[in-house]
Amino acid sequence: MNKATDPFVHSREITEALPGGILLTSAAEGRVNTMTIGWGALGTDWGKPMFLALVRESRFTRELIDKNPEFTINVPYGEFDRKILGFCGSKSGRDVDKIKELGLTLVDSQVISVPGIKELPLTLECRVAARQKQEPALIGEAYRKAFYPEPCDAHIMYFGEIVNAYIIS
Ligand SMILES: Cc1cc2nc3c(=O)[nH]c(=O)nc-3n(C[C@H](O)[C@H](O)[C@H](O)COP(=O)(O)O)c2cc1C
């Protein structure tokens, strides 16, 4: 039985975990794929709880979210195997089925069509409310030079309304 929660009660766990990586899972056309993300934000937009994910244009994940605009966020909560984040942050779903390769346990979501991942049990179900490509010309020069060498692989900002949050048990 999953334990329902309020995402903001866990804002500290979520924001502190981000630099080391959390999982963003997407699914479309029979494929489920997960990737490590370290850029993101928990907050409020349009009066709704929102998770903002930044996904580079080149990611396989980007293709899947654009086909099915929903995603789950899974955050470590207790012990977990750190190699999950290394693997999912370095291999592309274009080349390998990361979920199968790592033996990750998919758990059906309650509201959206994309499953969560039991091994990182703090789960946010998100529905994309809006997406926007970062405009390179509007990124501060220091950040552009550091993070966007030419040709620019910009991030797409996905504003995911958090429609459900719980801890998988
Ligand atoms: C700690 C960590 C954080 C990362 N954060 C992001 C991120 O926020 N956005 C992004 O586009 N890629 C990020 N990456 C890189 C992707 O996880 C990586 O390119 C992955 O292979 C993409 O998978 P996909 O092609 O299956 O979507 C991160 C990698 C690591 C190890």
The ligand as a Gaussian input file, in Angstrom:
#p B3LYP/6-31G(d) Opt

LIG

0 1
 C       23.825000      13.254000     -11.618000
 C       23.303000      13.454000     -13.038000
 C       22.385000      14.463000     -13.294000
 C       21.887000      14.659000     -14.596000
 N       20.964000      15.654000     -14.819000
 C       20.423000      15.833000     -16.038000
 C       19.395000      16.810000     -16.238000
 O       18.921000      17.478000     -15.309000
 N       18.924000      16.974000     -17.509000
 C       19.386000      16.250000     -18.572000
 O       18.909000      16.454000     -19.704000
 N       20.351000      15.299000     -18.397000
 C       20.860000      15.056000     -17.156000
 N       21.800000      14.079000     -16.948000
 C       22.253000      13.250000     -18.095000
 C       21.238000      12.160000     -18.469000
 O       20.809000      11.439000     -17.340000
 C       21.874000      11.181000     -19.487000
 O       22.290000      11.867000     -20.653000
 C       20.983000      10.000000     -19.838000
 O       21.790000       9.024000     -20.479000
 C       19.825000      10.386000     -20.760000
 O       19.035000       9.229000     -20.960000
 P       17.995000       9.060000     -22.156000
 O       18.732000       9.305000     -23.469000
 O       17.535000       7.632000     -22.004000
 O       16.899000      10.059000     -21.943000
 C       22.318000      13.847000     -15.662000
 C       23.260000      12.819000     -15.404000
 C       23.734000      12.620000     -14.108000
 C       24.718000      11.499000     -13.845000

